[in-house]
Amino acid sequence: MIELVWGPRFRKAYNKLVKHNPDKKEKLFNALRLFAKDPFHPNLKTHKLGGPLKNFYSFSLGYDCRVLFKFTSKTEAYLITIGTHEEVY
């Protein structure tokens, strides 16, 4: 099981997201639970990024919502931000 650490930027983006889209809150928590159990579950479409973000990973919450994160150890992931494709990348 992966421990999730919410970074300050993630918290701020999360609060903004659920304020404007309260229906995404449950979807996000379901995805985070799934991620904690299996970070590379096919439903999440987790992938390593390239270019300037080559040290980071991303997973999807539907069509236009991404979570940017990095693994800090084999048992911990640091959540950096959440938002649309344009906001995250």
Backbone as numpy.savetxt, mean C-alpha at the origin, in Angstrom:
# Nx Ny Nz CAx CAy CAz Cx Cy Cz
3.77 -13.91 8.94 2.92 -12.73 8.94 3.81 -11.49 8.94
3.45 -10.53 8.12 4.21 -9.29 7.98 3.62 -8.23 8.91
4.50 -7.56 9.65 4.08 -6.43 10.47 4.05 -5.19 9.59
2.98 -4.41 9.69 2.84 -3.20 8.88 3.12 -1.97 9.72
4.01 -1.12 9.22 4.35 0.13 9.88 3.82 1.27 9.01
2.91 2.05 9.57 2.33 3.16 8.82 3.23 4.39 8.96
3.80 4.83 7.86 4.61 6.04 7.85 3.71 7.27 7.95
4.29 8.44 8.32 3.48 9.66 8.47 2.81 10.10 7.17
3.48 9.93 6.06 2.90 10.30 4.76 1.73 9.36 4.42
1.88 8.08 4.77 0.79 7.13 4.54 -0.42 7.50 5.37
-0.20 7.82 6.65 -1.31 8.20 7.53 -2.07 9.41 6.98
-1.33 10.41 6.54 -1.95 11.62 6.00 -2.75 11.31 4.74
-2.16 10.55 3.83 -2.84 10.18 2.59 -4.06 9.30 2.87
-3.93 8.40 3.85 -5.05 7.52 4.25 -6.22 8.36 4.76
-5.94 9.31 5.65 -7.00 10.16 6.21 -7.70 10.94 5.11
-6.95 11.45 4.17 -7.52 12.20 3.05 -8.38 11.27 2.18
-7.88 10.09 1.92 -8.59 9.13 1.07 -9.93 8.72 1.68
-9.93 8.34 2.95 -11.19 7.87 3.56 -12.15 9.02 3.84
-11.63 10.22 3.98 -12.51 11.37 4.18 -13.35 11.61 2.92
-12.72 11.46 1.76 -13.41 11.71 0.49 -14.06 10.44 -0.09
-13.62 9.27 0.36 -14.14 7.99 -0.14 -14.29 7.01 1.01
-15.28 7.20 1.90 -15.41 6.33 3.07 -15.56 4.85 2.73
-16.08 4.54 1.53 -16.25 3.15 1.12 -14.92 2.44 0.90
-13.85 3.19 0.70 -12.53 2.57 0.46 -11.87 2.10 1.76
-12.35 2.55 2.90 -11.75 2.19 4.18 -11.78 0.68 4.39
-12.94 0.08 4.22 -13.07 -1.37 4.42 -12.24 -2.13 3.38
-12.27 -1.66 2.15 -11.50 -2.30 1.08 -10.00 -2.25 1.41
-9.54 -1.12 1.92 -8.13 -0.97 2.29 -7.76 -1.92 3.42
-8.58 -1.99 4.46 -8.25 -2.87 5.59 -8.28 -4.34 5.20
-9.19 -4.71 4.29 -9.19 -6.09 3.79 -7.90 -6.37 3.03
-7.47 -5.42 2.20 -6.24 -5.59 1.44 -5.02 -5.63 2.36
-5.01 -4.81 3.41 -3.87 -4.82 4.35 -3.81 -6.14 5.12
-4.96 -6.70 5.48 -4.98 -8.00 6.15 -4.42 -9.08 5.22
-4.86 -9.05 3.98 -4.38 -10.01 2.99 -2.88 -9.82 2.77
-2.43 -8.58 2.68 -1.02 -8.27 2.49 -0.18 -8.79 3.66
-0.68 -8.61 4.88 0.05 -9.07 6.07 0.22 -10.59 6.06
-0.78 -11.30 5.53 -0.70 -12.76 5.45 0.18 -13.22 4.29
0.02 -12.56 3.14 0.76 -12.95 1.93 0.99 -11.72 1.06
2.15 -11.06 1.20 2.41 -9.83 0.46 2.35 -9.96 -1.06
2.51 -11.17 -1.56 2.50 -11.37 -3.01 1.27 -12.15 -3.48
0.18 -12.01 -2.75 -1.08 -12.65 -3.16 -1.48 -12.09 -4.53
-1.91 -12.94 -5.45 -2.24 -12.48 -6.80 -3.29 -11.36 -6.86
-4.23 -11.34 -5.93 -5.26 -10.29 -5.93 -4.68 -8.90 -5.71
-3.53 -8.81 -5.05 -2.92 -7.52 -4.75 -2.09 -6.96 -5.91
-1.68 -7.84 -6.80 -0.82 -7.44 -7.93 0.44 -6.70 -7.44
1.04 -7.23 -6.40 2.25 -6.64 -5.84 3.39 -6.76 -6.84
4.14 -5.66 -6.99 5.27 -5.69 -7.92 6.35 -4.72 -7.48
7.57 -5.06 -7.84 8.73 -4.21 -7.57 8.74 -3.09 -8.60
9.09 -1.91 -8.15 9.13 -0.76 -9.04 10.52 -0.58 -9.65
10.61 0.24 -10.65 11.88 0.49 -11.32 12.22 1.97 -11.30
13.30 2.31 -11.97 13.72 3.71 -12.07 14.05 4.29 -10.72
13.64 5.54 -10.49 13.96 6.20 -9.21 13.32 5.53 -8.00
12.31 4.70 -8.23 11.63 4.00 -7.13 12.05 2.54 -7.04
13.24 2.22 -7.53 13.68 0.83 -7.64 13.79 0.09 -6.31
13.85 0.79 -5.20 13.94 0.13 -3.89 12.57 -0.10 -3.25
11.50 0.22 -3.98 10.16 0.16 -3.44 9.29 -0.84 -4.19
8.14 -1.16 -3.56 7.15 -2.05 -4.14 5.80 -1.33 -4.10
4.85 -1.89 -4.83 3.51 -1.34 -4.85 2.50 -2.48 -4.94
1.32 -2.27 -4.37 0.21 -3.18 -4.62 -1.05 -2.37 -4.88
-2.01 -3.00 -5.53 -3.22 -2.31 -6.00 -4.42 -2.55 -5.11
-5.24 -1.53 -5.04 -6.56 -1.60 -4.39 -7.58 -1.22 -5.44
-7.79 -2.07 -6.38 -8.71 -1.76 -7.46 -8.00 -1.06 -8.60
-8.81 -0.44 -9.45 -8.27 0.12 -10.69 -7.30 1.28 -10.48
-7.67 2.26 -9.65 -6.82 3.44 -9.55 -6.46 3.82 -8.12
-6.02 2.84 -7.36 -5.55 3.12 -6.01 -4.37 2.21 -5.73
-3.24 2.81 -5.34 -2.01 2.07 -5.11 -1.47 2.34 -3.71
-0.78 1.34 -3.17 -0.06 1.50 -1.90 1.41 1.32 -2.21
2.20 2.32 -1.88 3.65 2.29 -2.07 4.28 1.89 -0.74
5.20 0.93 -0.77 5.82 0.44 0.46 7.22 -0.08 0.17
7.93 -0.36 1.27 9.22 -1.05 1.15 9.32 -2.06 2.28
10.02 -3.14 1.99 10.28 -4.13 3.03 11.48 -3.65 3.84
11.32 -3.55 5.16 12.43 -3.16 6.02 13.12 -4.37 6.62
12.43 -5.51 6.58 13.01 -6.79 6.99 12.12 -7.89 6.40
12.44 -9.13 6.70 11.62 -10.23 6.19 10.24 -10.28 6.83
10.09 -9.60 7.96 8.82 -9.65 8.68 8.17 -8.28 8.85
8.68 -7.25 8.17 8.14 -5.90 8.35 8.10 -5.15 7.02
7.00 -4.44 6.80 6.84 -3.58 5.63 6.48 -2.18 6.10
7.14 -1.19 5.53 6.91 0.22 5.85 6.01 0.81 4.77
4.79 1.21 5.14 3.83 1.77 4.19 4.15 3.25 4.00
4.46 3.63 2.77 4.92 4.98 2.49 3.77 5.92 2.15
2.95 5.53 1.19 1.82 6.37 0.81 0.75 5.54 0.11
-0.39 6.15 -0.08 -1.51 5.54 -0.78 -2.18 6.62 -1.62
-2.65 6.24 -2.80 -3.34 7.21 -3.64 -3.49 6.70 -5.06
-3.85 7.60 -5.94 -3.99 7.25 -7.35 -2.61 6.99 -7.94
-2.59 6.46 -9.12 -1.34 6.18 -9.82 -0.48 7.44 -9.90
-1.08 8.55 -10.28 -0.34 9.81 -10.43 0.18 10.33 -9.08
-0.61 10.17 -8.02 -0.21 10.66 -6.69 0.95 9.85 -6.12
0.93 8.55 -6.35 1.92 7.66 -5.75 3.23 7.67 -6.52
3.15 7.64 -7.85 4.37 7.57 -8.65 4.76 8.95 -9.11
